[in-house]
Amino acid sequence: MSGRFITFEGIDGAGKSTHIEALAGWLRARGHGVVVTREPGGTPLAEQLRELVLHAPMDALCEALLVFAARRDHLQNVIEPALARGDTVLCDRFTDATFAYQGGGRGFDTAVLARLEQWVQQGRQPDLTLWFDLAPATAAARRGAARTPDRFEAQDEAFFDRVRAGYAARAAADPGRFARLQAAADPSAVWQQVQAAVEARPWW
């Protein structure tokens, strides 16, 4: 039996990391095999590419090519094998982030991104995408208290407004896949939204 592929999306500071671990524990307690991973990253090669994307100066096309190269390796070596075993894969970001950050934030041609998506993923899409939607100003305040920013986290609020709009466009194009969560709520309320979105699916 094929497993399920659930992705966690949202601008930096939206709270994805906290809830991905909570959902992993919740699913494991119910007997599900779970793989938690991230993008860019998830394999030795993809983690090396992640470091370049986050810290080396480059244009939007270079970013997109590196992210999709990392994604290809990640799919082949982690995601697809886990799904074939029947595991549930929880991934911190996937292709929606590329459309949001490179397409929305950087203004890169989404038609090129769509072609790369087709080549690299061969039709693979998440079964469910949890979008942690948060105002950029709120996210910036959270990030500032947490860590030193990388190339993306250091962008201005207008950049994150465009990223948020990029996510909204992806959600509008595929509403059956997306669950939009109000990430400004307190963590317990956000967790309730996560549980409700997962339990609403007929898989379990």
SULDA-V402895 format. One record per residue. N is the residue number from 1. RES is the residue in one small letter. OMEGA is omega in whole degrees, -180 to 180 (* if undefined). Layout:
n=N res=RES omega=OMEGA
n=N res=RES omega=OMEGA
//
This chain:
n=1 res=m omega=177
n=2 res=s omega=177
n=3 res=g omega=-180
n=4 res=r omega=-174
n=5 res=f omega=-178
n=6 res=i omega=-180
n=7 res=t omega=180
n=8 res=f omega=-175
n=9 res=e omega=178
n=10 res=g omega=180
n=11 res=i omega=-179
n=12 res=d omega=-179
n=13 res=g omega=-176
n=14 res=a omega=176
n=15 res=g omega=-177
n=16 res=k omega=-172
n=17 res=s omega=179
n=18 res=t omega=-172
n=19 res=h omega=176
n=20 res=i omega=178
n=21 res=e omega=178
n=22 res=a omega=180
n=23 res=l omega=178
n=24 res=a omega=179
n=25 res=g omega=180
n=26 res=w omega=180
n=27 res=l omega=180
n=28 res=r omega=179
n=29 res=a omega=179
n=30 res=r omega=172
n=31 res=g omega=-179
n=32 res=h omega=168
n=33 res=g omega=-174
n=34 res=v omega=171
n=35 res=v omega=176
n=36 res=v omega=-177
n=37 res=t omega=-176
n=38 res=r omega=174
n=39 res=e omega=-14
n=40 res=p omega=179
n=41 res=g omega=177
n=42 res=g omega=174
n=43 res=t omega=178
n=44 res=p omega=179
n=45 res=l omega=-177
n=46 res=a omega=177
n=47 res=e omega=175
n=48 res=q omega=178
n=49 res=l omega=177
n=50 res=r omega=-180
n=51 res=e omega=177
n=52 res=l omega=-177
n=53 res=v omega=-175
n=54 res=l omega=-170
n=55 res=h omega=-178
n=56 res=a omega=178
n=57 res=p omega=179
n=58 res=m omega=178
n=59 res=d omega=-173
n=60 res=a omega=179
n=61 res=l omega=176
n=62 res=c omega=178
n=63 res=e omega=-177
n=64 res=a omega=-179
n=65 res=l omega=179
n=66 res=l omega=180
n=67 res=v omega=180
n=68 res=f omega=174
n=69 res=a omega=177
n=70 res=a omega=-179
n=71 res=r omega=180
n=72 res=r omega=180
n=73 res=d omega=179
n=74 res=h omega=178
n=75 res=l omega=-175
n=76 res=q omega=-169
n=77 res=n omega=-179
n=78 res=v omega=-170
n=79 res=i omega=-177
n=80 res=e omega=177
n=81 res=p omega=180
n=82 res=a omega=179
n=83 res=l omega=179
n=84 res=a omega=177
n=85 res=r omega=-176
n=86 res=g omega=179
n=87 res=d omega=169
n=88 res=t omega=179
n=89 res=v omega=174
n=90 res=l omega=-174
n=91 res=c omega=176
n=92 res=d omega=-177
n=93 res=r omega=175
n=94 res=f omega=-171
n=95 res=t omega=177
n=96 res=d omega=178
n=97 res=a omega=179
n=98 res=t omega=177
n=99 res=f omega=-179
n=100 res=a omega=-175
n=101 res=y omega=-180
n=102 res=q omega=180
n=103 res=g omega=-179
n=104 res=g omega=-176
n=105 res=g omega=-178
n=106 res=r omega=-178
n=107 res=g omega=-178
n=108 res=f omega=-176
n=109 res=d omega=-178
n=110 res=t omega=176
n=111 res=a omega=176
n=112 res=v omega=178
n=113 res=l omega=180
n=114 res=a omega=178
n=115 res=r omega=177
n=116 res=l omega=178
n=117 res=e omega=-180
n=118 res=q omega=-178
n=119 res=w omega=-172
n=120 res=v omega=-170
n=121 res=q omega=178
n=122 res=q omega=177
n=123 res=g omega=180
n=124 res=r omega=175
n=125 res=q omega=175
n=126 res=p omega=172
n=127 res=d omega=180
n=128 res=l omega=175
n=129 res=t omega=177
n=130 res=l omega=-179
n=131 res=w omega=178
n=132 res=f omega=-174
n=133 res=d omega=-175
n=134 res=l omega=177
n=135 res=a omega=-179
n=136 res=p omega=-180
n=137 res=a omega=178
n=138 res=t omega=178
n=139 res=a omega=-180
n=140 res=a omega=178
n=141 res=a omega=178
n=142 res=r omega=-179
n=143 res=r omega=-177
n=144 res=g omega=-179
n=145 res=a omega=-169
n=146 res=a omega=-170
n=147 res=r omega=174
n=148 res=t omega=-174
n=149 res=p omega=171
n=150 res=d omega=-177
n=151 res=r omega=-178
n=152 res=f omega=-179
n=153 res=e omega=-179
n=154 res=a omega=-179
n=155 res=q omega=-177
n=156 res=d omega=-175
n=157 res=e omega=179
n=158 res=a omega=176
n=159 res=f omega=-178
n=160 res=f omega=171
n=161 res=d omega=179
n=162 res=r omega=177
n=163 res=v omega=179
n=164 res=r omega=178
n=165 res=a omega=176
n=166 res=g omega=176
n=167 res=y omega=-180
n=168 res=a omega=179
n=169 res=a omega=178
n=170 res=r omega=179
n=171 res=a omega=180
n=172 res=a omega=-179
n=173 res=a omega=-177
n=174 res=d omega=-172
n=175 res=p omega=179
n=176 res=g omega=-179
n=177 res=r omega=-173
n=178 res=f omega=165
n=179 res=a omega=-178
n=180 res=r omega=-177
n=181 res=l omega=178
n=182 res=q omega=-171
n=183 res=a omega=177
n=184 res=a omega=180
n=185 res=a omega=178
n=186 res=d omega=-172
n=187 res=p omega=-179
n=188 res=s omega=179
n=189 res=a omega=177
n=190 res=v omega=179
n=191 res=w omega=177
n=192 res=q omega=177
n=193 res=q omega=178
n=194 res=v omega=180
n=195 res=q omega=-179
n=196 res=a omega=-179
n=197 res=a omega=-180
n=198 res=v omega=-178
n=199 res=e omega=179
n=200 res=a omega=179
n=201 res=r omega=-175
n=202 res=p omega=-172
n=203 res=w omega=-166
n=204 res=w omega=*
//
